[in-house]
Amino acid sequence: MGTMLANLEALLLALAFGSIVFGILARLLGVQRVWPFLLLAGALVALALWARLQ
């Protein structure tokens, strides 16, 4: 658990990247609403920046 918390910033950035990729792939497959994935990615990046400042 300590290792995960020590690398929390990297974990959040990896999840944000995955959310962006998933949103782009969903859009390429014809999904009309991909903004929730991009919003989630933005929130995860914001959390990663906040975790770095802590």
C-alpha positions as CSV (number, residue, x, y, z in Angstrom):
1,M,0.0,0.0,0.0
2,G,2.9,2.3,0.8
3,T,4.4,1.8,-2.7
4,M,1.1,2.6,-4.3
5,L,0.8,5.9,-2.4
6,A,4.4,6.7,-3.1
7,N,3.7,6.4,-6.8
8,L,0.2,8.0,-6.7
9,E,1.1,10.7,-9.3
10,A,2.3,8.1,-11.8
11,L,-0.8,6.0,-11.2
12,L,-3.2,8.9,-11.8
13,L,-1.4,10.0,-14.9
14,A,-1.5,6.5,-16.3
15,L,-5.2,6.3,-15.6
16,A,-5.7,9.7,-17.3
17,F,-3.8,8.5,-20.4
18,G,-5.9,5.4,-20.5
19,S,-9.1,7.4,-20.3
20,I,-8.0,9.6,-23.2
21,V,-7.1,6.6,-25.3
22,F,-10.4,4.9,-24.5
23,G,-12.3,8.1,-25.4
24,I,-10.5,8.4,-28.7
25,L,-11.1,4.8,-29.6
26,A,-14.8,5.1,-28.6
27,R,-15.1,8.1,-30.9
28,L,-13.5,6.2,-33.7
29,L,-15.9,3.4,-33.3
30,G,-18.9,5.8,-33.6
31,V,-19.8,6.7,-30.0
32,Q,-21.3,10.2,-30.0
33,R,-20.7,11.1,-26.4
34,V,-17.1,10.8,-25.4
35,W,-16.9,13.9,-23.2
36,P,-17.2,11.9,-19.9
37,F,-14.0,10.1,-20.7
38,L,-12.2,13.4,-21.5
39,L,-13.7,15.0,-18.3
40,L,-12.4,12.0,-16.3
41,A,-9.0,12.4,-17.8
42,G,-8.9,16.1,-16.9
43,A,-10.0,15.3,-13.3
44,L,-7.3,12.6,-13.0
45,V,-4.6,15.0,-14.3
46,A,-5.8,17.6,-11.8
47,L,-5.6,15.1,-9.0
48,A,-2.1,14.1,-10.2
49,L,-1.0,17.7,-10.0
50,W,-2.5,18.1,-6.6
51,A,-0.8,14.9,-5.4
52,R,2.5,16.3,-6.6
53,L,2.1,19.5,-4.7
54,Q,1.3,17.6,-1.5
